[in-house]
Amino acid sequence: MSVTAYLIGLVLVLLAIACVVATPLLVVHARTEHDHGPDCWWCHPRLRRR
């Protein structure tokens, strides 16, 4: 196995792990009862922070 193939595989595995960890957090955040409003950078990433 070449070093390039190893690094690509490592990056893909780390990306998959990050997605598995982040998905439940995103789902819980989206299903909370209160309205986040435009100040929530997670829900509205394109709006500037105040």
Secondary structure, 3 states (H helix, E strand, C coil): CCHHHHHHHHHHHHHHHHHHHHHHHHHHHHCCCCCCCCCCCCCCCCCCCC
